[in-house]
Amino acid sequence: MIGNLPFVVCMILVALGLWTLVAKRNLIKLVIGVGLIQNGVNLFLVALGYVRGGIPPIYTLAPAGAPMVLPTPQALTLTSIVIGVATTALMLAFAVVIYRHKGTLDARKVRELRG
């Protein structure tokens, strides 16, 4: 019933994130674009590990021969979420510092660097 819907949503999220990175110049919108790409990749990892009718791997009383959901993509997704939160916080902190020093969030106006 689900079919390829999760993969289509992954492609839409990544495409929207890439479009945001290419088309927008506001630093906050760029951070949102990176977040969209991260969420698309996380959804892709979870969709790869899905098994129709699968039993969660933590369930120890599973009948013999029952299909189980793959735990590796779930672990990778949790790691990716933690890394994504840290990088998002770092990018937002950079945006705040740039706004304090330059007075703007436009990426075109903050290109010049002084030592």
N, C-alpha and C positions, 0 to 999 in steps of 0.2 A: 504494500500500500504506500509505503514511503517512497520507494523507487530511487530516483536520482535527485530528488528535491534537495537533500542536504548539500550535494555537490554543486547544484545550481546556485544555492544561496551562498556557498563559499566563493564561487566565481563572482557573484554580484558584489559581495563585500570587498573582495580584493580589488575588483575593477573600480568600485566607488572610492576606495582608499587611494589607488593609483591616480585616479582622475583628480582627487583632492590635492595630492602632492604636486601634480603637474599644473593644475589650473589656478589654485589659490595661492596667495602670497602672505596671508595673515599667519603668524607663527602658531596661534592657538588652533587654527583650522588645519595646519600641517600636522600638529600633534594628534588631532582627531583622525586625520587620514591614516597616520601610522597605526593608531588604535584600531581602525577598521580593518587594516591589513592583518594585524595580529589576531583579531577575532575571527577573520576568515580562515586563517591558518589553523587556529585552535579548533574551529568547527570541522575543518577538513580532517584533522587528526582523530577527532572523536568519531566522525563518520567512517573512517577507515577501519576502526576497531569494532564497528557494529556487526553483530551476528544475529540474524533473524531467529527469534525464539531462544536466544542465548541466555545463559544463567550468569549472574554476576560472579566473578572469580573469588569473591570473599565468602560466598555461600558454600560451606563445607559439606553439607548434607545433600549434594547434588547426586542424582542417579548416575550410574555408570554409563558412559557413552553419550551423555547429554552435551550438546554444544555449549561452550562457554564464550563469553565476551572476552576479547583480548585485553589484558591489563596493561600492556606496554604503551599503547597510544594514550590511555588515560593518564599514566604516569608522566609521559612526555607533555601532555596538555597541562597538567598541574605545574610542571616545571616552567613551561612557556608562560603560563599566567603570572607566576611570581616574577619572572624576568620582565614580562610586559609591564607589570605595575611599577617595577623599579625604573625601567627606561622611560615610562610615561612621566613619572614624578621628576626624573632628571631633566627631561625635555621641558616640562612646565617650569621648573626652577630656572633653566636657562632663559626661557621666555620672560620670566619676571625680571631677571637681572638685565636682560637686553632692554626691556621697557624702561627700567629705572635709569639706565645709562643713556639710551638714545631717545627715549620719549615716544617711541613708535613700535608697533608690532609688524610693520610691513617689511618683509624679507628683502625687498629691493633697496630699501633705504638703509639697511644695516649691513650692507656688503663691505663697506670700507672698514678696515681694521687698523687700529693704531696700537703700537706697543707700549 
